[in-house]
Amino acid sequence: MTDRELIARRLAGQHLTAPTDALTAAGDLCGIQSQFYPQALHALRLRGGAGETEGLVKSWTLRGTLHLFPERDLPLFLHAGRTPFLRPCDTLAGDEVISEVRKAYFADCVLDRLSAGPALREELKAGCRAAGMTPEEEAHLFNAWGGLPRALCEAGKICHAAQDGKVFRRCPDFAPLERDAARRELMRRYFAYYGPARLRDAAHFFGASQRALTPLLPDLPLREETWRGEAVFSLDAPRSPGTTVPEVLLLAGFDPLLLGYDKREDPLLPEAYRTRVYRPGGMLLSSVLLRGRIAAVWKRTGRSLAVTAFAPLSAADRAAVESEARRLFPELRTVTFPEG
């Protein structure tokens, strides 16, 4: 399999050349990473979404990061036997700062407030404060990176609403899937929509070891092929295999097309430019896919969009990038190409 064939099939699998609706795309791709909510919406828009968020929720799922995914998949992502890395403040168990009984008391305060409808994190904090939460307890229970809201999300009691900002809502009642059934379904979706992919790509995506994932492979009707001397796997989905590589795509920050694979030997991104896209602190910048290769990063500020290329772009390439930017963002006044 050539690089171009692999790229074309991945683009089709990820709905970038075989578009669908936002709910389907978010489910097929095992959620869309969404620390930066506008970027998650952009990722869905590229895949056919039109800004709709009905039926979507946010919570901590794969790799312990926030993802936007269909509410119907709560039993899948919050399956039984999950072993996420959680700090003491992110659980409902007692710890060195606050007892289990005291945590349960404030958890009930949060759940009571959310029974009346969605609420901001600050509103939940204010309610607990009014119920007697001390400053020390507040610093622990409403830790900036999780705390009590994270614990209740992990327990399947609440989730983030599908909107910008830290807005929480009650989850519907659901029965978590059993661990093995959930893992098989997640692997099925991965190879159906991220394939062709290596086993180490799947391990990177799920934050697991290849050894842990290998026993799941015989349960899936995988197709094995060879790319650059390595085995790659795919699982046929009900869509055309895809042979098109678009001229230009303005990928979202943390786009699944990059997050879904081990960044080593990524056919989209030459090694020399890897650190231009993968930045310190775990940042993954918005990038420009030009004829199947990432050639630049982009940033939108208000009604201006700046494209920083890794190497000089021809006048035709600049025109193609600007045309796509203006198609995606009709309100833009300027598209600039500052030197990197």
N, C-alpha and C positions, 0 to 999 in steps of 0.2 A: 504494500500500500504506500502510495506517495504521500508527501506532506499535504499537497493540495487536496487529495482525496480525503484524507483524515480531517482536514479543516472543514471542507465542504459538508461532510457528514455530521460533524459536531455542530456546525452552524444550523443545520436543519433540525437536528435532535433538540437543540436548545431553543427552538422556535424563532431563531433570528432570520431564517429564510423560509420557515414554514410557520407563519404566525398563528396565534390562537388568542383566547381571551386571557385576562389577568389571572382569574381564579385557576384555570387549567395550567397556565405556565407556572404559577407559584407552586402548585401541587406536584407537577411533573418534575420540577427542578429541586424538589426537597426543600422548598422555601427559598426566599431571597434574603441574603444578609442585609440587615437594615439598621445598623447603628446610625447611619445618615439617611433618614427616611426619604428625602427627595431623590436620592440616588437609587433607592430601591424602586420607587415609582418609575424612574427613568428606565431602569432595567426591564420592568414589566411593559412599559410603553414600547420599547424596542421589539418586544415579542408579541405585540398586537394589542396590548391593553390600552384602554382609552381613558385612563385616570380613575376607573371604577375601583372601589375597595370593598364593596359589599361582599360579605362572606369571608373576609380575611381578618386575621388577628396577628399580633406580634407576641413572641415570647422567646426565652432563652432555649435554644435547641442544640443543633449540631455545633460541636467544638465550643460549647458554652457561650455562644454569641447570639445576639438578637436576630431573629429571622421573621419575615413576613410570610405567612402561609395560610391555607384554608382552615377555617374553624373546624371543618369536618375531619381534619387530620390531627386534632388534639390527641385522640387515643394512640395515634402512631408516634408522634414526637414525644409525648409524655408517657411512653410505654412502661410497663412493669419491668423492674430490674435495671433501670437506667442507673448509671454510675457517674453522674456529672461531678466535676470538681467544684466543691462548694466550701466556702469559708464558714466558720461557726456562725457568723452573723447572717448567713444566707440560708439557714435551716431553722426549723421550728423546735429543734432540741435546745435544751438549756446549755449555757456556756458560762465562761468566767465573768461575763458582764451581767447577764439577765437569766433568770430561771425559766424553765419550760412553762411553768404555770403563768408567769408574767408575760411571756411571749404569746401564749394562747389567748390571754386577755386582750392584748392589743391586736392580735389577729382577728378576734371577733369584732373589735371596733372597726377595723378596715372592712370586713365583710358586711357588717351592718350598714356602713356608709355606702358601699357599692351596690347594696340591694336597692337603693333608691335611684341608681343610674351611674354612668361613668363619672370618674372624678380625677382631677389632677393629683399627682404625687404630693404636692404641697398641701392640697386639701385633706388628703389622708393623714399627712403629718400633723396638721392643725387639729384634726379630730382626735388623734391619739394624745396630743399635748393637752387638749381639754379634758381628756379622760385620766390625766395624771402622769403622763410620761415625763420623766426627768430629763434634763439636758444630756446626761451621760447615756441614758437609754436611747434618746433620740439619735445621738451620733452613731450608735450601734445599729439600731433598728432601721434607720433611714440612711445607711451608708451610701455614699455617692455611686458605688458600683453594684449595689444590690440591696442587701438587708432584708427586712420583712417582706416587702413586695416581691423580691426574688424568691423567697421561701414559699410564698403563697402561689406564685406562678409555677414553681417546680412541683408543688402539690396538686396542681391542676384546679385550684380554686379561683384564681383570677388570671388575667392576661392583659397585655397592652391592647388598647383599641387601635385599629388600623388608621392612624392619623399621626401627624407630626407632634412631637412633645411627649411628655411622660403622663399619658392618660391611661388609666386602668379601668377595667370592667370585670364583672363576674363572668366566669366560664359556665357554659351549660353543663349539666351533669353528664358524665361519660364514663365508660368502663375502659381503662387502659388496655391496649393489646398486650399479649404476652411477649416477652423479650425476643424469643426466636422468630415469631411471626413478624414482629416489627422489623427486626434486622433484615429478614428476607425481603420484605416489601421495600425497604429503603434501598437495598442493594439492587432489587429489580428496577426501581425507578432510575437509579444511578446509571446502570449500564444501558437502559433503554433510551435515556435522554442525554447522558453525557458521553456515551460511547461513540466511537471506539476509544477505549481507555485502558491503561495498564492497571494491574492490581495495585501498584504503588500510588497511582493517581487516586484510586478509591480510598486507600488507606489515608492519604493526605486529606481528602475531602471529609472523611468521617472522623478524623482525629484518632484513628485506631492503628493497630499494627497489621501488616499483611498476614501475619500468622493467625491473628484473630479472625480475619475475614475469609481466609482460604476455605474453611469448612462449609461456608455458605454457597460456594460456587457450584457444587454438584446439584443443588436444588433449583438452579436457574437454567433455562434453555439458552445458554450463551453461545454466541458464534465467535470462534477464535480466529484471528488473523495475525499477520506480522507487519510491524511498522518499525523501521530502523533496527531490525534484528530482534525486536522484543515482541512478546505476545500482547495483543490488545484484544479486548472483549467488547462485544455489543449485544444488545438484545433487541430484536426487531420490534418496532412499535408500529401502530397503524398509520403510517405516513410515508411519503415518498422518501427514498434514501438521501436525496439532495445532491446536486452536482454544482450548485452555484456558490461562488464566492463574490459578495458584493464589492463594488468599487470602494465604498466608504461606509464605515459604521462608527458612530460615536458611542463607545461603550461607557457604561456607568462605572463609577467608582465601586470597587468590590463586586464587579460583574461576575456572574457564575461562569462565564467563558474563561476567566482566569482563575477564580477561586476553586473551580472544580477539578484542578489538576495539580500535580507536583510541578512547581515552577522550573525545576531542572529539565532541560531539553524540551522546553515548550516550543512547539513549532510556530507559534504566533509571535514570540518575543525573543529576538536575538539576545544571547547572554550578555553581550556588551551593553545592552540598554536596560537590563533587568532592574537595576537599582534606580532607574529613572521612573519606574512605575511602582515598584515595591519600595516603599519609603520607611524610614525608621518609625518605631512605635506601632507597627502593624498596619500602617496606612497602605491602601491600594488605590492609586489615583485613577481618575477618569482618563481613558485613553482612546486614541484614534486607530482603528483598524483600517489599513489602506491596502487593498488587494490581498488580504489574508496575512498581513504582517502589521504588528503594532509599530507605528512610525512616529507617534507624538503623544503628548498628553494635552488635555484641554481643561479649562476652568471657566465657568460662567460667573460673572459678577453683575447682578442687575441686568441691564440690557446690552452688556458687552460680553463677548466670548473670546478668550485668548487661547491660541493653539501653539504649543511649544514643541517644535519638531526636533527629533534626535539628529537628523541630517537635513541639509537644505532640500526643500521641496520644489519641484518644478512649478511653473505658473499654472499648468493644467491640474496638477495635484492640489494646489492651493484653491483653485476655483472649485474643484470637486468637493473638497472639505467644507469650504464656505457655503456652497449650495446645500449640502446636507445639514449643516448647522442651522441655516435659515429655514429649511423645511421643518426641522424639529422645533425650532424656537422662532416663530414668525415675528415675535415682538423685538428681536435683536436689532440694535442700531448699528453696532460695529462688530466685525470679526477681525481680529488682529493675529499676526504671526510673529511674536517677539522671538528674538534669538535665544536659544537655550544656554 
